[in-house]
């Protein structure tokens, strides 16, 4: 993992190009995302939510070599359960979200 600011030093020394730190970081992050030099792993698993505290137990290999979990997602789309319009939530948004997910699935 290299520091993006080192690239700024090289640009100045080799090509005479000076950039603001924010611009250099933005370009570096864009390039980083495109070249795929990331140490990530994607796991897909099915697990049940503990009804007592709405938690899940992650698999033992989820943290890898001292890493961290960045994101845990669910297989359904969240719809607007609380609205100031209806007592039971926005049922139309549930229909739309489920339709979108069904089309993506198939």
trRosetta pair geometry for C-beta under 8 A, 3 or more apart (Angstrom, degrees):
i j d omega theta_ij theta_ji phi_ij phi_ji
2 6 6.2 -86 172 43 104 135
2 7 7.9 93 129 -40 122 94
3 6 4.8 100 78 -12 92 102
4 7 5.6 -41 -169 22 53 116
4 8 7.3 57 139 -19 69 97
4 24 6.0 150 146 139 109 96
4 25 5.5 115 96 -107 153 60
4 28 3.7 19 -130 -139 129 176
4 29 7.7 -35 -81 -42 154 67
5 8 5.3 -41 -160 26 50 118
5 9 7.0 53 145 -19 68 96
5 21 6.8 -6 -104 -130 100 96
5 24 6.9 87 -102 117 52 142
6 9 5.6 -48 -156 31 41 113
6 10 6.6 38 148 -15 67 104
7 10 5.6 -56 -150 39 35 111
7 11 6.2 40 151 -23 68 103
7 24 6.7 169 83 -169 106 112
7 28 6.4 162 35 -92 149 117
8 11 5.6 -49 -145 33 32 113
8 12 6.5 29 156 -16 63 105
8 19 5.9 -119 -123 56 100 100
8 21 7.2 -37 -68 -103 164 61
8 24 4.8 -12 -73 -130 113 160
9 12 5.9 -59 -153 38 30 109
9 13 6.2 21 155 -13 66 112
10 13 5.8 -58 -138 43 31 106
10 14 5.6 5 173 2 70 117
11 14 6.7 -64 -127 49 18 93
11 15 5.6 -46 -164 47 58 110
11 17 4.4 -66 165 71 105 104
11 18 7.6 159 112 -82 108 26
11 19 6.6 15 93 2 154 110
12 15 7.6 -55 -86 58 7 67
12 16 6.8 34 -157 -124 45 22
12 17 6.5 -110 -80 67 45 50
12 18 5.7 51 -100 -87 100 70
19 23 5.0 -122 180 86 105 115
19 24 4.6 126 107 -61 127 96
19 27 7.7 -52 -178 17 160 138
20 23 4.6 84 62 10 90 105
20 24 6.8 -159 89 -8 44 89
21 24 5.6 -59 -146 39 30 113
21 25 6.2 30 157 -20 67 106
22 25 5.8 -55 -148 36 29 110
22 26 6.4 29 154 -19 64 106
23 26 5.8 -53 -148 35 32 111
23 27 6.4 27 156 -13 65 107
24 27 6.0 -57 -147 40 29 107
24 28 6.1 30 154 -20 64 111
25 28 5.5 -57 -144 39 30 114
25 29 6.2 28 158 -18 66 106
26 29 6.0 -56 -147 36 28 107
26 30 6.5 29 153 -18 62 105
27 30 5.7 -53 -148 36 32 113
27 31 6.3 29 155 -15 66 106
28 31 5.8 -56 -147 39 30 108
28 32 6.0 36 153 -25 65 108
29 32 5.3 -49 -141 34 33 117
29 33 6.4 34 157 -19 63 103
30 33 6.0 -58 -154 35 29 109
30 34 6.5 21 153 -15 64 110
31 34 5.7 -61 -148 39 33 108
31 35 6.1 16 164 -10 71 110
32 35 6.6 -61 -139 39 23 98
32 37 6.4 -87 -152 57 70 95
32 38 7.4 90 163 -65 93 92
33 36 7.9 28 172 -67 30 43
39 67 7.5 -148 119 -95 108 132
40 70 7.9 -38 -128 10 114 139
41 64 6.3 146 17 -75 133 132
43 59 7.0 -121 160 39 158 135
43 61 7.7 144 -85 96 150 99
43 62 6.6 -104 33 -109 154 76
45 59 6.2 153 -48 -30 170 126
47 56 5.1 95 112 -157 132 121
47 57 7.1 -147 -169 56 143 66
48 56 7.5 164 85 -117 35 92
49 54 5.8 -5 176 -147 118 53
49 55 7.2 139 -159 63 72 20
49 56 5.8 -61 -107 -69 58 90
50 53 5.8 6 101 48 115 74
50 54 6.9 -117 73 -51 72 6
50 55 5.0 -11 41 59 118 73
50 56 6.9 180 -4 -83 87 38
50 57 7.8 73 -37 -24 119 87
51 54 7.4 22 -138 -70 26 55
56 72 7.2 -173 53 177 135 151
58 62 4.1 -58 159 14 121 163
58 63 7.7 97 113 -37 137 84
58 69 6.6 -109 -113 -73 163 152
58 72 7.6 -110 -90 -92 111 134
59 62 5.0 127 64 -39 75 97
61 64 6.8 51 177 -75 69 50
62 69 5.8 6 153 -81 112 114
63 66 7.2 11 151 -112 100 9
63 67 5.7 177 -179 65 57 73
63 68 6.9 4 -137 -101 84 27
63 69 6.7 -67 -90 -41 69 86
64 67 4.2 20 60 19 114 121
69 72 6.5 16 163 -46 127 97
74 78 7.9 86 59 -52 131 89
76 97 8.0 72 172 135 76 115
76 98 7.7 -12 -153 -99 95 78
76 101 6.7 6 -138 -125 50 176
77 97 3.7 -142 95 177 135 116
77 98 6.9 -145 43 -65 110 44
77 100 6.8 39 -29 70 159 112
77 101 5.3 -155 -16 -47 110 126
78 97 7.4 -107 69 -166 26 163
79 89 7.0 88 116 161 101 127
79 90 6.7 -137 163 77 98 89
79 93 4.6 152 -158 111 98 97
79 94 3.9 104 149 -83 179 67
79 97 5.0 -150 -79 20 97 145
79 98 8.0 -29 -53 -30 131 85
80 83 5.6 61 143 -61 118 101
80 89 6.0 166 110 -168 63 89
80 90 4.1 23 77 31 114 121
80 93 4.8 54 19 58 100 157
80 94 8.0 -118 41 -46 62 75
81 89 4.2 -52 -148 -106 40 134
81 90 7.9 -101 -71 26 14 72
82 89 6.5 -30 -47 -103 23 83
83 86 5.3 38 68 37 121 80
83 89 6.1 113 2 -143 99 38
83 90 4.9 94 -42 -45 144 94
85 90 7.0 58 59 -85 122 88
86 89 6.1 -47 92 58 115 14
86 90 6.3 143 33 -78 129 48
86 91 7.3 -91 127 -8 169 88
88 91 6.7 17 106 -51 108 105
89 93 7.9 -100 156 50 93 109
89 94 7.2 65 122 -36 121 120
90 93 4.2 43 112 9 115 113
90 94 7.1 159 100 -15 66 82
91 94 5.5 -51 -157 31 43 115
91 95 6.7 43 149 -20 70 100
92 95 5.7 -51 -152 34 37 112
92 96 6.4 33 153 -17 67 107
93 96 5.6 -54 -145 40 35 112
93 97 6.0 34 157 -19 68 108
94 97 6.0 -56 -142 39 27 108
94 98 6.2 25 160 -16 63 110
95 98 6.0 -61 -148 40 25 108
95 99 6.3 27 154 -21 63 109
96 99 5.7 -57 -149 35 29 112
96 100 6.5 30 154 -20 65 105
97 100 5.8 -52 -149 34 32 112
97 101 6.4 27 155 -14 65 107
98 101 5.8 -56 -146 40 32 109
98 102 6.2 35 155 -22 66 107
99 102 5.7 -54 -145 35 30 112
99 103 6.5 28 156 -17 63 105
100 103 6.0 -58 -152 36 29 108
100 104 6.5 26 152 -17 64 107
101 104 5.7 -54 -147 37 34 111
101 105 6.2 38 154 -25 66 106
102 105 5.6 -53 -147 32 31 114
102 106 6.5 5 163 3 66 107
103 106 6.5 -66 -141 50 28 91
